[in-house]
């Protein structure tokens, strides 16, 4: 009971609902007298449910009882709470803690009676509450972030909205309690404009909040629209069913052939487009092979469906067998039909037609027909497309060229091996012929002159002479072999005439004169320079008149002041008269050649490494070509194989290959001769290899 200054119009009845679907009552009336009873009736017009309260006063206590229309319940009582009595006018304010349950949208009526007299009444339609939320979209991660703005427990799910009222469920996420968590992440597989988020409170048939965040968003490409769709054939009609029934005016449909051997790639057929209405396409004139597929293209995306996989089978079949420069096509058909075939080359995802179109007729009844499709060369991307002239769709067959490729590789390898063997054989024959020609070629004749009767010296010279004669077939002349020759022998002519005659023959034939130097040769040279100076002039003049050595500068006189070691000169060596005479005559010819216009050309000095005679050559003779054997054998053989005169030699310098081959062969022959010489030459005693007196004499000269 309180002051009712604000409640002047009594009784006053107010009906309202809280967050849940429940009708609450607030009634303001004048205080009840002791003999009065107040009746309040609740009724639901849709369900015909009713509820009644009876209220009366007893002393300072208020009692009430309730009934559901069938029976009364135990009375309740409470004391009157007086809050404000400053004025004479007071009122009772009755608030019902409990409520009258009703469903959203139902109408509830409340009436107040006193002795069957209605004091007041009111009607209330229970509202349908809708939860609110904010939704954020992440296109890359494909999920929604939902922030709920509600106080009560609610439900949330993803769905595809196809019409104004219908929303087909995709994923149900259960109950969400905003008191615990107000943010929810919802993942989804495809970016589609009809994908929506739906929220509603718990209860029977409560109103739902449906939001479609992607509806007004420009989605990229359209690949998700194709990926989420499905296609199937019923009879002769192909039905394409997308998840969202949005605008698909840019959609194109065509046939393609699935190549199982190429990673399940579908090759499009540019001449096999399908047209339809309301997403229905007539496929009655399509070749229904399991590998014949349908390609749906939208913007820059595409999706391939193979709806004929479950078909019983095609009425015709084809195989292709690679042959030599053509493909053999075998056709089999249950019915009479016409077929065509054409080569094509794989370029990316297409098969570009090549060549002419060939056609044939098959009578049917499992009869076979053959087509020969020629090609210019075999490549891995070469295929053949075969089609039924009365049906849409082309079958593309890419034969397996692996076994033929291996055959070609093996054939090419064998051919290459045979060619290499032929080239090797020809090269070997040419090399052998070249070596034989080189060995048997006419070379400069050679005159070898010994300078000592020492066994090691004679053995080394003879080994060199026999090696040159055996390996290079050279004409080697040696005083020790003169009795075996057909020419006049040394015994018949005498040592000096024989030597001069051989020198003149070498000069005419462009040959070479090699003097094998030794320690005895050095002593003989010193005696020859002192005792035969006058005879040297006389012999040189005689041979100059014959034309062998011309234009001798100042004759053969030695104009230098020379000193000789008398002990070395007078000390005789163990040399035979023939060897000494031949060697002295060779020295006269050498000396004359040095002072001629040829400056000693055609002469050479040979020393042997193990005999250590290279340091015994006088200074005046060091302008002559020297060969230290066996080290310089390759150079010696090459020089002996050179042309006979300087003019021919200069012309041959322009031919690099023969010179290179000649050097190589000279090196090989020199290795063989070196082995022969190494066996004949003695081991050098380094302790006695150098004579101080000889070295002093050389220094004085």
Buried (B, 14 or more C-beta within 10 A) or exposed (E): BBBBEEBEEBBBBEBEBEEEBBBBBEBBBBEBEEEEBBBBBBBBEEEEBBBBBBBBBEEEEBBBBBEEEEEEEEEEEEEEEEEEEEEEEBBBBBEBEEBBBBBBBBEBBBBBBBEEEEBBEBEBBBEBBBBEBEBEBEEEEBBBBBEBEBEBBBBBBBBBBEEEEEBEEBEEBEEBEBEEEBEBEBEBEBBBBBBBBBBBBEBEEBBBBBBBBBBEEEBEEBBBBBBBBEBEBEEEEBBBEBBBEBEBEEBEBBBBBBBEEBEEBBBBBEEBEBEBEEBEBBBEEBBBBBBBBBBBBBBEBBBBBBBBEEEEEBBBBBEBEBBEEBBBBEBBBBEEBEBBBBBBBBEEEEBEBBBEEBEBEBEBEEEEBEBEBEBEEBEEEBBBBBBBEEBBBBBBBBBEBEEBEEEEEEEEEEEEEEEEEEEEEEEEEEEEEBBEEBBEEEBBBBBBBBBBBBEBBBBBBBBBBBBBBEBBEBBBBBBBBBEEEEEEBBEEBBBBEBBBBBBBBBBEEBBBBBBBBBBBBBBBBBBBBEEBEEEBBEBBBEBBEEEBBEEBEEBBEBEEEEEBBEEBBEEEBEBEEBBBBBBBBBBBBBBBBBBBEBEBBBBBBBBBBBBBBBBBBBEBBEEBBBBBBBBBBBBBBBBBBBEBEEEEEEEEEEEEEEBEBBBEBBBBBBEEBBEBBEEBBBEEEEEEEEBEEBEEBBEEB
